[in-house]
Amino acid sequence: MTTYKEIFGKYVLNLASDPTSDAEGQVWYNTTSGTFKSVLASAAWSSGSPLITARNSLSGAGTQTAGLAFGGAPGSASTEKYNGSGWAASGNMATARQSLGGAGTQTSALGFGGYTTAVSNATEEYDGSAWTAGGNLGTARQYVGGAGTQTAGLAFGGRSAPAATNATEEYDGAAWAAGGNLNTTRSYLAGCGLQTSGLAFGGGPFRTTTEAYDGSTWTSVNSMNTGRQSLAGDGTQTSALAFGGAAPANSAATEKYDGTSWTSTANMATARAYLAGCGSNNTAGLAFGGSAPSTTTATEEFNQSSSIITAAAWASGGNLGAAKRQAKTVGTQNAALITGGDQPGAGGDSVVTQSYNGSSWTNTPNLGTSRSKHAAAGTQTSAVVFGGRLNVPYTKLTATEKYSGVSWTASGNMGTGRYDLAGAGSQTAALAFGGNSYPGPNAMANTESYNGTTWSPVNSLNTGRSQASGAGTQTAALAFGGRAPGYSKATESWNGTSWTTSPATLNNTVGGFAGSGTQTAALGFGGYGPVQGFTGKTEYFDGTSWVSYPTMATARETLAGSGTASDSIAAGGWISTSVTSNLTEEFTGETTATNTKTITTS
């Protein structure tokens, strides 16, 4: 009789608790629960961070953890890079276009064809930061299939006004040359693979047709299960993924190709057409943009593995006792403190303080001084608040107060009265920077350091700003966004002595938003900007670049926020020019767990 060890190469283990990870198919006996268990592989799509710019009819290149999105409708030249966590803006294409083809990697991509004001034959090459012109296609076309690399690209099918074409062209890094024609003339198709081993599938009208290319000739192979057009795909000629499209309604269907046949697998969460995708094989794909039915920023990741991925997301928390804006929080997602703020209909600037336990807010001792638009640092039981504004009578505050977890006490005043400032650090080592001292400068650069008793002036920000956000500590802080006096994307880092302007800027121009985390792992969320208005957009900074993160359910500005980059809280804020919110949202970062199953006899 064949044993498990002979089949799998491992013995059945005896363990008191389940392992955090193991190979697919490994079996063990849990001595605590008295059950046999194993690790199983599963296929699923999970939500990824949204594109910065919503669009359809775009193109993509690269892999799931190093993806590229470019072009799209309406009339976009935008380029974005995905790092496995979120999207960051990159250099625009020279020519805005939609329904174009793409190939290559995140640092060496090819974009070709498409539609500008007419069907285009233009090609552009991307080097990881900028696009430059390449050789023109011989046949101008849109809704074209693409495969290969920047120096060995493949373009096939598409619509060459006024009709579809079966023409194939091969790119050598400088010029296109004719290749073997498709057997089935079509546009709105998808493709993947290499110039010498390509795959074309789907297309209009709602085709299942699949063809394989060997570098000179296309050969018909087994068809997809679901006929569709305006779909996306990724992978290789022997390990491909097809997803989305119109069939004729928007489809969420996903199919895997193993070099011989197509097999249906887990559906996407969002049915959509005119999307783009990228990936290296049929076990790890990325889908982004499209029409669902309106133009979307939605991004999804496909994985077939022995891990269960729970996507990062915002979720509803307990409501504040009263709607307020321009307040500040300190602490963590499960142990936060909100202070002051403007409470419309309740006398304006407030002394009210509440603590949060992860589910509900409870009144705690009031501040000694009413204030809004102030800054704060520390924890739920060891906090400090400073600066801000008292509206009636109008006063720019220098007052500082410390909280012991039991009561508030006055401490040393700041050197400069201001509001709409930012802060970082702890109760005994805080940093205050930026702000507004109207009727003085509307955007201040002043920075002050606090030692738990007194404030001292230190080197100023490089860019004066109000309504900025802050994160980090007194010796390793981050300042980002704000108004200077126009809305800003600028980021600066503080090393305990001076501020340095970072080459990394926010993807969205925004002020009046919240921040959390550290200098090398920060989160910025909500706010208001001239392009997006009131927003729930979230961005993550890893010390090098800002990328998009999941969006809050409720767009708002002048909200309060604190926590870490993987566990943050957002509370209150202004959700329109006349409505203030009492809503709380909690952010939880992506988690991965082993797909452990109990083995039963039924």
N, C-alpha and C positions, 0 to 999 in steps of 0.2 A: 504494500500500500504506500502510495506517495505521500510524503509528509509535507506540512506547511514550510518547513525549513528547506526542503528540496525544491519547492515551487518558488518561494519568495527569496530565499537566501538568508533569512533571519529566523530566530526562534521567537515563539510567543513569549512576551515578557510578563512578569508579575510586578505591578506597580501600585503604590498606595494612592497615587494621584495621577491624573492624565498629564502626559507630556505637553509642553507648549508648542512643540512642532515635531514632526516625524515624517518619514517617507510615506507616500501614498500606498495603501494596502497593508501597512504595518499593523499587526494585531497584538493587543495586550490584554491581560486580565487585571481589572481594577479591584484590588483586594479590599478596598473600603466599601465600594458599592456592590461588590460581588457580581460584576458584569464583565463580559468580553466587549472590547471596543476596538475601533479601527479608524484610520484616516482615509477619507474618500475625496476624490476630486469632483468638482462641480463647475459648471459654466454659468456665468452671470454677468450682466451689465451693472455697473454702479455709477452713480453721479460723480462727475468731475467738476472742477471749478469752471465757471462760465467764460466764454470768450469775452474780451473787453468790448469788441464791436459786434453787434448783431448783424448777421448777413446770411444770405443764401447764394447758391450758384458760385461757391468759392472752391478753392482747390487746396490740397494738402500734400505733405511729404514727411518723411522721417518715420519715427517709431513711437510707441505709446509713451515712452518717457523722454523723448526728444523729438517732439512733433512740430510741424510748421503749418500755419494757416495763412493764406494769402489771396488777395482779390475778393471778388464777390459782388453781389447786388445788395443795395442799390449803389452802383458806380463806385466801388471801393478799391483803393490802392493799399489798404492796411495790411500789415504783416504782423503776425504774433507767433511767439515761440512758447511751447509747452515743455515743462521740465518734469512732468509726472505729478506735479502738485497744482500748478496754475499757469496762466498765460501772462506773458510780458510783451509789451509793444516793441517792435523792431522797425528797421528802416522800411519806408513805403516803397512799393513798386513805382517805377518811372511812369507807368501808364495805368490808370485805374481801369479795371476790366472785370467782367463777370463771365461765368460759364467757360472758364479756361481749363487747360490740362496742366498736370503737375507731375514731377518725378524727383527722385533724389533724396537727400538727407536734410536735416535741420541746418547744417553748415555748408551744404553744397547742393542747392536745389535748382530746379528748372521749372519755369512757368511759360506756357506757350498757348497761342491762339486766344479764343474768347471773343467777347464783344465789347467794343468801346462805343463809338457812334455808328460803327459798322462791324461786320465780322472781321476779325483780325488774323494776321499771319505772324505777328510780332512774338519774339522770344526774349525772355529775360533770365539772367543767371544770378543766383543769390549766394553770397560767400559767408553767411552767418550774421551779417550786419547790414549789408547794402546790396541793391540790385543794379546790374549793368546789362546793357543790350547784348543779345546774342544773335545768331543767324536766323533769318526769317524762315518760317515754314514755306514749303512749295505750294501748299494748298491752304488758304485761309479757312478757318473753321472754328466753331464753338461747340459746346457740349461734347467735347472730344475726350477719348480715353487716353490715359498716360501710364507709362511704366519706365523702369530703368533708372539710370543715374544721370548726373549733370553732363558727363562726358560720353555717355552711351545711352541716350534717351530713346523713347519709343512713343510715337503719337499715332493713333488709329481711330478711324470712324469720325463721327461728329457731323455737324450740320454746316455745309458750305453753301451759303445762300444761292438758290432758294431751297435746295434739297439736301438730303443726307448723303454721305459719301462712304465708300469702303476703303479709301486710300490709307496706306500706312507709310510713315516716314521714320527714318532712323537718324539720330543726331550724334555727331562725333566730337562735340565740344565746341564746334565752330560753325558747322553747316548741316543742313538737313538733306538727306538723299532718299529717294523712293525705295520702299520695301515691298514685300508681298501684300497684295490686297486682302482684306477680310473676305470671307466667303459670304457673310451676311451684311449687307449695307445697313448701317444704323447709327443713330446719335443717342445722346442721353445714356451712354453706357459707362461701365466702370472697368478698371483694369488694375493689374499689379504684376510683380515679377521684374525680370530683367529684359534687356534688348534682345538677348538670344534665347530667352525662356520666359516669354510673356503670357499673360492670360487676359482675355476679354470676356465680359459677361454682362448679361442683361441688355437694356437699351430699349428704345421705342420701336414699335408700340408694344409695351409691356411684355418684353421677350424674356424667355428662359435661356436663350442661346448662349453657349459657351464655346470659345475657341482658344486653342493653344498655339503659340508662335515659337518657332525654332531658330529664328534669326533670318529666315527667308520666306517661310510658308506658314500660313494659318491652317490648322486642322480642327475640324469640329469634334468636340468631346461631349461627355454627358452634360445634359442641361440642368439648370437650377430647378428647384421644386416650385418656386413662386416666380411667375413672370412679373417683371417690373422695370421701370426706367427711372432716371434721375436718382440712382442709388449710389452708394459708396462702397469701397472695398480696400483691402490691404493684403499683404503677405507675399507669397511666392507662387510659382506655377504649381507646386505640389503641396502647398499649405496656405490656402487663401481663405479670406473671410469676406462675405457680401452682406450688407446690412442697409436697412431703410429703403427709401425710394417710393414710387407711386405705383399702385398695383390694382386698379387705378387710384383708389383712395390712398392716402398716406399710409405707409407700412412701417411696422416695427420689426418685421421678420428678419432673422439672421440665419445665414447658412455657412457651413464649413465645407471646404473642398480639400480632399486629401491627395489630389493628383489623379483620381479616378472618378469619384462621384461626390455630389453635394449632399449634406445631411443637415436637416434643420436643428437649430440649437436655441438657446435662450433668446427671447425677444428683447429689443431695446425698451427702455422705460418710456421713451417719447417717440411716437410714430412721426416720421418726417421724410420729406423729399428734398432734393437739391442741397443735400448735405455733403460734407467732405470727410475723409478718413485717412488714417495712416496706421502703420504697424508692420512688424517684421514677419508674423506668421499667423496661423488661425487660432492661437491660444492667447494672444495679447493684442487687442486693437483699440483704436481711439476714434470716436465719432464726434463731429462738432458742426455747429451751425445748421443751416437749412431752413425749411418752411414747415411749421408744425401746428396749424397751417400758417400762422404769421411768422415772420422772420425771427429767429431765435439765437440766443447765445449758448444754448444748452450744449454741454459736453458730457460724454459718457465713455467709460472705460470697460472693455470686455476682457475678462480673465477666465481661463480654465485652469484651475489649480486646486490644491488641497487646502487653500486658505479661504476664509470668508472675509470679504472686505466690507466694512461699514464706512460709507463715505462721510467726509466732514460735512457738517450741516449746522444751521441755526434752528433752535426749537423754542417754543413758547415757554416762558417761566411765569412766576407769580406776579400779578400786577402791583405797581406801587400804590400806596394808600391814597395818593392824590396825583393828578397829572402835573408834571413839571418839566421845565426845560432849563438849560444853562446851569445844571447841577453838576456835581462831580462824585464819582465813586472811587473807592480804593478797595484793595483786598482781592479775593479770589471768587470764582464762580459760586462756590458753596459757602463763602464767608465774606460777604461784601458789605460796605457801608456807603450810603449815599448821603450827601451833605448839601444843604442850602438849595439854591435854584430859584427860578421864577415860577410861582404858582398862580396863573391867571384866575381871577375870581376869589383869591384867598389872600389878598393884600400884597401881591407882587413878591418881591424878594423875601426869602424864607429863612427861618432858623431851624426848620424841621430836619431831623436826622433819622434815618431808618437803617436797620441791619437786615441782611438777607441770609437765609440758611440753606439756600439751594432750592427752596420751594415757595417761601413767602417772606414778605417784608414786615418788620416789627418796629414800632416807634422806640427810639432810644433818646437819651438826653439831648436837648436842643443846643445848637450853637449859641455862643454869647452875642454874636453879631450877625444880623441878617445879611445875606449876600447871594449874588448869582455871578456867573461868568468868572468864577474864581478857579484856583488850581488846588490840587491835593496830592498827598503822597502817603505811603505807609500801608497799614493793614487794618482789618476790621476793629481790632482792639488797641491799635497803636498808630493813630493817624495824625496828620497835620494838614490844615487848610490855610491858604494864604492868598492875599490879594482879592480881586473881584470888584464888584460894583454894588452900591446901594442906590436904588433908583430915586427914592423919595426920602429925604432930599438927596439930590444927585451927589454922590461921593465916590471918588476913586479910592479904594481901600488899600492900606498898607498892613492892616491888622492880620496877625497870625494867631491861630488857636491850635492847641494840641489835645488829643483825645486819649484817655487812658483805658477805655473800655467801660468806664464808669461815669466820667464827667469831662467837660471841656474846660481848659484853662488858657488864659491869654499868655502869649509869648512875645518875643522880640518882633517889632515891626519891620517890614521890608523897607528898603531905602527909597523905592520908587512906587508910588501908587499907580495901579494899573488893573485892567480887566481884560478878559479874553486872552489870558496868558496860559502857558502850558507848564507842567511840572513833572518831575520824576524823582525816584529815590525813596527814602524812608523817613520816619518821624525825626530821627536824629541826624540824618544826612540827606537833605533834600536839595533840589535844584529848581529854580524858577527861571523861565526864559520867554522872551517875546511878550506880546500883549499890545494893548491899546491904551493910550493916556489922553484921549480926546478930552478937552480941546487942544491938547498937545499933539505929538506925532500919532498918526493913526496906526502905524505899524512899527513897533519897537523892537530893537535888537538886544536890549539890556538883559543880562544874565546875572542872577544872584545865587549864592551858595549859603545853605543853612546848616548849622552844626547842632541843632536841637535847642539853641538858646538865642543866637543872633544871626542876622543876615549880613553877608559881605559881597560887594560887587566883584565880579570876575569878568573874563573876556566875553565880549558880546557875540551874538550870532552874526554870521556873514550876511544874512538876509533878514532884515527886520520884518516881523510878521505878527499878526494877531490871528486868533481862531486856529492856531496850529494844534497839532497833537504831539504828545510826548510818550516816551517809553524808556525803561532802563533804570539805571542807578545814578547816584551823584557823580560817579567817576566814569561811567560808560552809558551815556544817554543818547537818545535819538529824538530829533525834531523833524517833523514832516508836515507838508501841506500848509494850509492857512491862507491868509490874505496879506499881500505885501505891496501895495494895497489891493491889486488885483489878485484873484485866486491863484494859488501856487501849487506846483508839483515838487518843489525842491525838498531835498533831504539833507540834513546835516548830522554829523556824529560828534559827540563830546568825549574827550579823553581824560577829563579831570582838570585840564588846563585851558584848552582851546577847542573851538568848533572847526570842523573840516567839512566842506561841501562835498557830498558824495556824487559821483557820476550817475548813480542810480536815482531816477526820479519816479514818483508815483505815476501809474498809468492814467489816472484820472485827476484832473485839476479840481481840487476840493478844499473846503474849509468848514469849520464848525462840526468836525467829526470827532470820533473817539479813538483812543489808542490803548494798547495793552502789550505786555510782553517785555522783551529785553532789546538791547541794541542789535543783537544778531538774530533775533527771532521775535519780530514784532508784528502786530496786527493793527490795521487801521480800518474803521468801519463807519458807515453812515455819512452824514454831512450834506453839503450843498455845493453845487458847482454850476458854472455858466452853461455847460452843455447838457448835463443830466438833470439839473434841478435838484429837488430833494431826492436823495438816493439811499439805497440799502447796500450799495456795493461794498465789498470787503477786499482788502489787499493784504498780502503777506510779504514780509521782508526777511530774507535769510542772511543778511549781512552783506549781500552782494547785489541783489536785484529784487524788485517788487513784482509779484505775480498776482493774478486774480484769484480770489477765493470765493466760496459760496456766498450768495447774496442774502441779506436779512429779509424776513417776510415783510417788514414794514419800513419803508423809506422814511428817513428823518434826519434832521440836523440838530445841532447843539444838544446832543444826547450825552449821557454819562456812560463810561465804560472802563473796565479794568479786568485784571486776570492775566493769564498767560496766553501765548499764541495758540495753544491747543485747547484751552478751557477759559473762555472769556464770557463776560456778561455785558449786556447793553440795556440801558433803562431810560425811560422818558424821552424827551426831545420834542421838537417841533415838526409835525408831519404835514403841515400846510401853513400858509401865511396867517391862518386864523385858528388852527387846531393844535393843541398841545396834548401829548400822549402820556398815559400811565403804564404803557406796555413794557414788559421785560422779555428779552430774548437771551438764550444761552447758546454759546458756540462750543461745539465739541469737534476736535480734529479727527482725521481718519484713523480707524483702528483696524487691525488685522488679527484674526483668530484662526486657529487650526479647525478644519471641518471634521470634528470628531463625531462618530456615530456609534451608538450602542448596538451590538449584534444580538438579534433576537431570532427565535425559531419560527415566528409567525410571518 
